[in-house]
Amino acid sequence: MRLHLYCVARRPPAWATEAGAEYLKRLTGSLDIRSRDFTPQTGAAGLDQQREREGQSLLKALPNDAWLVALDERGADWSTAQLAVRLDAWRARGGDVVLAIGGAEGHAPTLRTAAHEIWSLSKLTLPHALVRVIVLEQLYRAWSVLHHHPYHRA
């Protein structure tokens, strides 16, 4: 299984890059994770068009037969234990899994419809840079649950 983290956002600040790199380093050799940024479509005629253009960019970039998980506040709330179960299921499925973080205006309806799963980190509005770090940290935590690593002590 290969995990992809797609994010519609400008370049993250140094603190987020550093924090994300720490979790990627911890997962090296355990999970194959690749991160890709997509430029926000700020020149669109309106918010719907902006979301749609961003969604189409993400959908066009999906690897063949990828399992798409959209991060959206209207999605399912997963505990760490539930994420560990999802991670194990994705691994058993094989292939590519794409975790998609939408732009500032969220995901287009077409992307949410195309998603196999919709995951909500929180009902709070979070900055993209922080979402990126939280996702990577939670993947590491879920991996630690599956491997009985002491990082997760809940």
Secondary structure, 3 states (H helix, E strand, C coil): CEEEEEEECCCCCHHHHHHHHHHHHHHCCCCEEEEEEECCCCCCCCHHHHHHHHHHHHHHHCCCCCEEEEEEEEEEECCHHHHHHHHHHHHHHCCEEEEEECECCECCHHHHHHCCEEEECCCCCCCHHHHHHHHHHHHHHHHHHHCCCCCCCC
